[in-house]
Amino acid sequence: MNAGDLGTIVVAVDGTSGSGKSSTCRGVAARLGIRYLDTGAMYRAVTWWLLEHGVDVHDPAAVASYAAAPRLRSATDPLAPTICVDDRDVSVEIRSEAVNAAVSPVSAVPAVRERLVALQREIIGDGGIVVEGRDIASVVWPDAEVKVYLTADPSARAARRAAENGAADLSATEASLLSRDRIDSGRAVAPLTMVEGAVQVDSTDLTLDEVIDLVAGLVTERATART
């Protein structure tokens, strides 16, 4: 199947922290020749900007007042998924421990979500894209033709995240992931949830290639069915 067959499809991938969403979505988009958007990186970018400017990220009113300040630009090439804030590429900076610790409270602020959801919908546009996040199928694009909820056992997620970040303390990494899940699942605005009609994929015992195969198969099956 070529990219032309997928030019209007939207693939929504939600799921828990450390379950492999980014690697999976990049791999699926690259394999199918369509675009990729990491919405979590957008929330991280805003969080990074707030920290850099000394804004109290635990003060919702302060966060809301600066929600529109940073200029964001998200690249949608799955082979080069950069994100820029005020024309600076912050793809590395947004993965810091400081941002990890602050992104959930920032993401819970309605003004931040309102602004970023609007930007995400603008980027999705006419489709032809794999979009990952926490509220894609539930809020950002409820009409997505393919909806996937990706998860994994907490210990497996912690091991993967620790390997990515070079962390030695697996128990601390697991506690951090579970804390983010609790906050994001319990927030009043756009909580993390698996919507009706989503396909749940447990990646605990699967390799990355196997998960990519599975999700790419769902997409091509759906695209074939509508032709």
DANOR-V684592 format. One record per pair of residues at least 24 apart in sequence whose ideal C-beta (glycine too) atoms are under 10 Angstrom apart, sorted by the first residue. I is the first residue (numbers start at 1). J is the second residue. Records with the same first field share a line. If there is no record, write none. Layout:
I->J, J
This chain:
1->32, 33, 216, 219, 220, 221, 223, 224, 227
2->32, 33
3->32, 33, 34, 35, 128
4->33, 128
5->32, 33, 34, 128, 220, 223, 224, 226, 227
6->32, 33, 34, 35, 127, 128, 129, 130, 145, 219, 220, 222, 223
7->33, 34, 35, 126, 127, 128, 129, 223
8->34, 125, 126, 127, 128, 129, 145, 223, 226
9->34, 127, 128, 129, 130, 144, 145, 146, 219, 220, 222, 223, 226
10->34, 37, 124, 125, 126, 127, 128, 129, 130, 131, 136, 137, 140, 141, 143, 144, 145, 146, 147
11->36, 127, 128, 129, 130, 131, 132, 136, 137, 141, 144, 145, 146, 147, 148, 215, 216, 218, 219, 222, 223
12->124, 129, 130, 131, 132, 133, 135, 136, 137, 138, 140, 141, 142, 143, 144, 145, 146, 147, 148, 149, 195, 198
13->130, 131, 132, 133, 136, 137, 144, 146, 147, 148, 149, 150, 198, 199, 201, 215
14->39, 131, 132, 133, 134, 135, 136, 137, 138, 139, 140, 144, 147, 148, 149, 150, 151, 192, 193, 194, 195, 198
15->132, 133, 134, 136, 148, 149, 150, 151, 152, 157, 181, 192, 194, 198, 200, 201, 202, 203
16->134, 149, 150, 151, 152, 154, 157, 177, 178, 180, 181, 184, 185, 192, 194
17->100, 104, 134, 151, 152, 154, 157, 158, 161, 176, 177, 178, 179, 180, 181, 184, 192
18->151, 152, 154, 156, 157, 158, 159, 160, 161, 162, 164, 173, 174, 176, 177, 178, 180, 181, 203
19->149, 150, 151, 152, 153, 154, 156, 157, 160, 161, 177, 181, 201, 202, 203, 204, 211
20->150, 151, 152, 156, 157, 160, 161, 201, 203, 204, 206, 207, 208, 211, 212
21->130, 132, 133, 134, 136, 148, 149, 150, 151, 203, 211
22->81, 132, 164
23->132, 160, 164, 203, 208, 211, 212
24->130, 132, 148, 150, 201, 203, 206, 208, 209, 211, 212, 214, 215, 216
25->78, 81, 129, 130, 131, 132, 133, 148, 150, 212, 215
26->77, 78, 79, 80, 81, 130, 132, 212
27->78, 130, 208, 209, 211, 212, 213, 215, 216
28->78, 130, 132, 146, 148, 211, 212, 213, 214, 215, 216, 217, 218, 219
29->76, 77, 78, 79, 81, 128, 129, 130, 131, 132, 212, 216, 219
30->77, 78, 79, 130, 212, 216
31->78, 130, 212, 213, 215, 216, 219, 220
32->78, 128, 130, 212, 215, 216, 219, 220, 223
33->78, 128
34->76, 78, 127, 128, 129, 130, 219
35->75, 76, 77, 78, 81, 123, 124, 125, 127, 128, 129, 130, 131
36->74, 75, 76, 77, 78, 79, 80, 81, 129, 130, 131, 132
37->74, 75, 76, 78, 81, 83, 119, 120, 123, 124, 129, 130, 131, 132, 133, 136, 140
38->74, 75, 76, 78, 81, 82, 83, 91, 94, 130, 131, 132, 133
39->74, 107, 116, 117, 119, 120, 123, 124, 131, 132, 133, 134, 135, 136, 140
40->94, 103, 107, 132, 133, 134
41->72, 74, 75, 81, 82, 83, 90, 91, 94, 95, 132, 133
42->70, 72, 74, 83, 85, 94, 107, 112, 115, 116, 117, 119, 120, 123, 133
43->94, 99, 103, 104, 106, 107, 108, 109, 112, 113, 116, 133, 134
44->83, 85, 90, 91, 93, 94, 95, 96, 99, 100, 102, 103, 106, 107
45->70, 71, 72, 73, 74, 83, 84, 85, 86, 88, 90, 91, 93, 94, 99, 103, 116
46->70, 72, 85, 94, 99, 103, 106, 107, 109, 112, 115, 116
47->94, 96, 98, 99, 100, 101, 102, 103, 104, 105, 106, 107, 112
48->83, 85, 88, 90, 93, 94, 95, 96, 98, 99, 102, 103, 106
49->85, 86, 88, 90, 93, 94, 106
50->99, 102, 103, 106, 109, 112
51->93, 96, 98, 99, 101, 102, 103, 106
52->85, 86, 90, 93, 98
55->102, 106
56->102, 105
57->98, 99, 101, 102, 103, 104, 105, 106, 109
58->102, 105, 106
59->105, 109
60->105, 106, 108, 109, 110, 111, 112
61->109, 111
62->109
63->102, 105, 106, 107, 108, 109, 110, 111, 112
64->109, 110, 111, 112, 114, 115
65->111
66->109, 111, 112
67->106, 109, 110, 111, 112, 113, 114, 115, 116
68->111, 112, 114, 115
69->115
70->115
72->115, 116, 119
73->119, 123
74->119, 120, 123
76->123, 124, 125, 128, 129, 130, 131
78->129, 130
95->164, 165
96->165
97->165, 167, 176
100->161, 165, 173, 176, 177, 180
101->176, 179, 180
103->180, 183, 184
104->134, 179, 180, 181, 182, 183, 184, 187
105->183, 187
107->133, 134, 135, 180, 183, 184, 187, 189, 190
108->183, 184, 186, 187, 188, 189, 190, 191
109->187, 189
110->187, 188, 189, 190
111->189
112->189
113->139, 140, 187, 189, 190
114->189, 190
116->140
117->141, 189, 190
130->215, 216, 219
133->190, 192
134->180, 181, 184, 185, 187, 190, 191, 192, 193
135->184, 187, 189, 190, 191, 192, 193, 195
136->190, 195, 198
137->193, 194, 195, 196, 197, 198
138->190, 191, 192, 193, 194, 195, 196, 198
139->189, 190, 191, 193, 195
140->190
142->195, 197
144->195, 197, 198, 222
145->218, 219, 222, 223, 225, 226
146->197, 198, 199, 215, 218, 219, 220, 221, 222, 223
147->194, 195, 196, 197, 198, 199, 200, 218
148->194, 198, 199, 200, 201, 211, 214, 215, 218, 219
149->192, 193, 194, 195, 198, 199, 200, 201, 202
150->194, 198, 199, 200, 201, 202, 203, 211, 214, 215
151->181, 194, 200, 201, 202, 203, 204
152->201, 202, 203, 204, 205, 206, 211
153->202, 203, 204, 205
154->178, 181, 204
155->204
156->202, 203, 204, 205, 206
157->181, 203, 204
160->203, 208
